[in-house]
Amino acid sequence: MNSHTPSKHVMALATYLSLLPMVYFLPKWLDSYLPGSEILRLMALLAIIVPITSYFVLPSVVKVLKLIK
């Protein structure tokens, strides 16, 4: 069984590419549901974006990269 993990550079690129659309689109899509305070908006968005990236996007990227190798 191949236990190869992607390099830190590949993971950094995957993180960047996965965060980019979420940071761009989610604030626009969720604007009417977010609080008015700038810090509360940021906290709410981070509470949404970080779990999506950590639990869904990056594990999927690692699986795909393992299949490619």
C-alpha positions in Angstrom: 0.0 0.0 0.0 1.4 3.4 -1.0 1.4 5.8 2.0 2.9 8.7 0.0 1.6 12.0 1.2 1.8 15.1 -1.1 4.6 17.6 -0.5 4.0 20.7 1.5 4.3 22.7 -1.7 1.5 20.7 -3.3 -0.7 21.0 -0.3 -0.1 24.7 -0.1 -1.1 25.1 -3.7 -4.2 22.9 -3.1 -5.1 25.0 -0.1 -4.8 28.2 -2.1 -6.8 26.9 -5.0 -9.6 25.5 -2.7 -9.8 28.7 -0.6 -9.9 31.1 -3.5 -13.4 30.5 -4.8 -14.9 30.1 -1.3 -13.3 33.4 -0.1 -14.5 35.1 -3.3 -18.1 33.7 -3.7 -19.3 32.8 -0.2 -19.4 36.4 1.2 -21.5 37.5 -1.8 -23.9 34.5 -1.6 -24.3 34.7 2.1 -24.4 38.5 2.5 -28.0 38.8 3.5 -27.5 36.1 6.2 -24.3 37.5 7.7 -24.2 39.9 10.7 -23.5 43.6 10.1 -20.4 43.8 12.3 -17.3 43.2 10.2 -15.6 41.0 12.8 -18.7 38.9 13.2 -19.0 38.5 9.4 -15.3 37.4 9.3 -15.8 34.9 12.2 -19.0 33.5 10.5 -17.3 33.1 7.2 -14.3 31.4 8.7 -16.5 29.1 10.7 -18.0 28.0 7.3 -14.8 28.0 5.1 -12.3 26.3 7.4 -14.3 23.1 8.0 -15.2 22.8 4.3 -11.6 23.1 3.4 -10.3 20.9 6.2 -12.8 18.1 6.2 -13.9 17.9 2.5 -11.7 19.7 0.0 -8.2 18.8 1.2 -8.8 15.2 2.0 -10.3 14.8 -1.5 -7.3 16.5 -3.0 -5.0 14.1 -1.1 -7.0 11.0 -2.4 -6.8 12.3 -6.0 -3.1 12.9 -5.7 -2.5 9.4 -4.3 -4.4 7.9 -7.3 -2.3 9.9 -9.7 1.0 8.7 -8.3 
